[in-house]
Amino acid sequence: MTTGVTDFIKIGEVRQEIDSTYPNPGEDVTGELAVSNNGYSHRLVGHAFEFLCRALLYRRCDEILRPWSRFGEYRRQTDGEVPWIGVERYDGMKWEDHPNISSQEEWEALQDERPVWERERSAVQWTEDEELTRVVNQYIETGMNTDGVVRAALVNAGWKPDETVQSWIDRAAFADDILDEMSELFELVREASWTCGETVIEKPQFGNHRYVLPGEGDFIVDDLLVDIKTTERRAFTNAFWRQLLLYYVLTDVQRVLYNERDGDEDHSSSVEYPEINRVGVYFARYGELQTVEIDSVIDDRERYEEFRAWIVDRGIEENRHAQKNYERVRGTLTEPYDYKRQQTFSDF
């Protein structure tokens, strides 16, 4: 399996390198809890809130870049066009229509028998909810019907949970408390100044093996890389900082390698990422964005480039089974710095 950012920063050696080179400078939330957790699935609330942030940023930002999309970028200042957001709703289980399968267990057994590349990750079927899709896209255009957008976000998130949430089948009737909770979160983020940018990059991806480590952030708004958290915890944890720092490094790697693209690049190379000057966590339940100015942390370029070289080299080592030629990456990002700890084994 591929090691991505989330698993990479759990490796003891990596944690030690990050913590010793760039200790966590983040500050905890200072305000009071504004929106309590009513006990619903963290994944459900998180997915729904990211959907709400997406709709809000589509409405407010002049330029929307989607590096994961084959359609690339949409410039609103030219003709007002923005990407269409679809809302999906639960539509049963795939195995219910299968002539020889009558349960989730039998479905999973069938997937295990298939080649890896033919396995279906989820047994959930979904279909577009045309009415809620229309509500969301009207909100992006007019700013009206925020209650409808909240309901759409919850319905959409309810279809894409992990196995513990896939037992939800009543998507039509949400309890008032979860609707109120999401409405309050949406109201808070609409007051946040960071959502009023010129350019937003939605779900910035850092490539698969081509750019060393797979990873996907939440949003880049102008020069800010922001990660969304819906936890009640107010701490800017070491884990949060390690993740943000790795995202910053991989964004920097993408910029360095952007002009060296070739025919087998993935979609992440279709957009050159901006220079990131700030990274931060938006604590949704407090309505607070806690940021770190990159210049206040990285004040020695030579030291940073050696750290970046270590991350690149260690990432290649972790994913060396990918059978990729990293010669160009090494030539650009490790060898010029005479990196003494560089691995010497073949990438193949």
N, C-alpha and C positions, 0 to 999 in steps of 0.2 A: 504493500500500500504506500501511497504518497504521504510524506510528512509535510503538513502545512504549518502555517504560522502558529495556530493554537497549540498543536502538539510540540512544535519546535521549542517554544518558550517554556515548556514543561521539563525539558531536558536539563538535568542538573548543571552540566558544564555551561550551557547557554545562559541559564539564570545567573550563574556566578559571573560570567563575562559581562553581562548587562549591568548587574548590580554593582560590580566593582568599577566599571568604567563610567557609567552614567546612572548614579543612584536616583531613585524616584524623587523628583522635585515637586510633584503634584500636591495641591492643597485640598483638604477635605471641604465638603459643603458646609457653609456657615449658617444658612437659613433654616427655617422650620419646615418640617414635612408638610407639604401642601395637599398631596393626594395619597391616601392610604391604599394599601393593597387589600382588596376584599377577598383574597384567597383563591382567585382564579389562576389557571395555569400561567406560569411565568412566560412560557413559550407563546401561548396565545396572546397575552397582553403585549409582549415584545414585538411579535409579528404585526399585530394590528397597529401598534404605535408607529412602527417604521413605515407602514402604508400611509398613515396620516401625515407623517413628516414628508414623505414623497409627494403627496398631493399638494401640500403647502408650498414646498420648494418649487414644484412645477408652476404653481400660480405666481410666485414672487420673483423668481430668478429670470433674467433676460435670456440666458443661454443654458441649455440642458444638454449635457454630454452623457452618453450611455456607452461606455467602451465595450460592454458585453453584448451589445446589440449590433446586428449586421447593418442596421440603418444608421448607426453612428450618432451624429449630432443633429440637434434641432436648434436653430437660431431664431428666437422669438422676435428679435428686433426687426427682422426682415418682413415677415408676413403674418406674424402672430401664431404660427404653427407650433404646437407642443405635442409630445408623444401621447398617444392614447393609452389610458390606464384601464385595463379590464378587471372586472370583479368576477371571481369564480365562486361557485357554491357546490357543496357536497352533493353528489349524485349517485350514491351507492358504492358498492364494492365490485371490482372487476370480476371476481370469482363468482358473483351471483349469476352472471350470464354465461358462465363456462359449463359446458355439458357434462364434464367429468369431475368437477370440483364443487364441494359443498361447504367448505369452511376455510378460515384464514390459515389454519395449520396445513391444509392440503395445498393451498396456494403457495405458501412458503416452501414446502417440499418440492413443488414443481419448479420454483425459481432456483433452488439448489441444484437441480438436475441440469439446468441450462448452462451454456457457456457464460462466463462472467459478463461479456459484452452484450448478451441478450437478456439479462435479468432485468426485471422491472422493480424499481426501488420501492414502490408503494402500490398497494392494492386498491387505493382509493380512486374512484372515478369522479371527475368534476365536469361542470359545464358552465358556460358564461351566464351570469345573471344580467340580462340586458337592461333591466330597469335600474339596478344599482350601478351598473357601469355608466349609464346615462347621468345619474345623480352625481357621481364623482367628477365626471368630465365637465358637467355644468358648474360644479363648484370651482374647478380650476379656472373656468372662464369668468364666473361672476362673483365668487366668494360667498354664495348663498347656500343654505341648507346644510349647515355643519352637522346637524343631527343625523341627516341621511348619510353623510360621509362616514360618520362614526359607525353607524350600523353596517355600512358597506365594508369598512375595514375589519370589523369583527367577523362578518360572514366570510370574507376572503381569508382571514387568518384561520378560521375554524376548519377550513379544508386541508390545510397544509401543516398539521401538527405532527408530533412524533406518535408512536404507537399508543402512548398512554392517553392521548386526547382523541384518537380516531374513533372512539366509541360515541362521541358526540354525533347525534344525527338530527337533533331538533335545532336547525339553524334559524328558524323563523321567530322564535320567541326567546329573547335574551332577558335575563332578569334585570330589573331596573338598576341594581347596584353596579353591574359591569358596564351598562350603558352610561351611567353617571360617572363612573371612574374614568372611562375612556374620554368622555366629553370634557371632564376637568383637565385631563392631561393634554387634550387638544387645545383647550383654551389657554393653558400656560405656554405651550410652545408657540402659539400665535403671537404671544407678547415678546418672544425672544428675538433680539436684534440679529443674531447670527443667521437667521432664516431669510434675511433680506440681502442677498448677494447678487452679484452680476452673473456669475457662472456657477452652476452646480454640476459636479460629476457624481452620478448615482451609482452606488455599489462599485467603487473603483476596484478593479481587479489587478493583481500584480503578476498575472501570467501563471502558467503552470511551470513545468521544469525550465522553460526558456529563461525565465526570470528568477530562477533559483528556488523559490519557495512559493507554493500556492497560497493565496490569501485574498480576502475580500473585505474591504472596509464598508462603512455605512455611507458616508457622504464626504466629498471635498467641496467646500463652498469658498470660492476665491482662493485664498492662501491658507485656509483652515481645514485641517483633517479632523473630523468630528466622529466620535463613536457614541452611540445612543445606549443609555442604560435605564431600565425601568425598575431597578432594585430600590428598596427602602434604605439600603445602606448608604451612608453619607461619605464613606471613605474613598479617597483616590488611592486605590490599592497598588501594591507593587505589580500585581498581575495586569491591572489596567495600563500602567505605565510601560511595562515590557511590550504589551501588544501595540500600543501607540508608537513606541520607538521603532519596533520592527516594521510597522506600516510606513513610518517615515523613511527608514532605510530602503525599503523596497520601492517606494515612490522615487527616491533618489536614483536607485539602480535603473528603474524604468526610464528616467530622463537621460541618464548616461548612455543607455543602450538604444534609445529611440532612433537615432540616426543610423544605426547599424542593422536595421531590419533586413530580413530576407524573406523569401517566399513561404517559408513554413511557420511564420510568426502567427501567434493567436490574436484574437480581436483586441486584446489589451494594448497592442501596439498601434492601433488605429487612432488613438488620441494621445498626444504628448501631455503628460500630467504637469501641472504648474509647480513652481517652487513653493514648497510648504514652509511657512514661517511660524505657524502655530499648530499645535495638536491639542485636542481637548476631549473631555467627556461631558456630554449633556446629561445631567441627572434629572430625568423627566419628572419625577415625583416631587422635586424641589423647585423645578423651573430654573435651575442654575447650570450655567456652562462654566466648567473649571478648565482653564487652558494653561499650557506651558509654552512660553516663547522659546523657539528653537535656539536662537542666538544666546539665550541665557544659559543653555545647557552645553551646546557645541560651540566652544570658544577657541578651539585649537583644531584647525582644519587637518593638519597632518595626523593628529591623534584620531580624529574621526575617520579619516580614510583608512587607517589601519584597522580600526574597529569594523568598518564596513567590509573590508577585505576578509576579516575573520568570519563575519556573518555569512558572506557569500561562499567562502571556502567550506565552512561547516555545513551550510545548507546543501551544497553540492555533494559533500560526503554523505549526508543523511539520505539523499535521494539519488545516489549513484547508480542504483538499479534501473533508472529510467532509460538507460541506453541512449542518452543524448550527448551530443558533442558540445562540451562547454568551453572549448578552446578559446572562442572569441570572448566569452564572459571572463575567463581567467586572464586573457591578454589585456583586457581593459580594466578589470576591477581588482585583480590581486597581484599579478606579476609586476606592474609598474611601481608598486610600493615595496618591492623587495621583501615581501611578506614572509618572515622567517618561519612561521608555523604552518605554511601552506602544505597541504597534502601532496604527495608525489605519485599516488596511484593513478592508474588510467581511469578515465571516465567511462570506459566501455567494459 
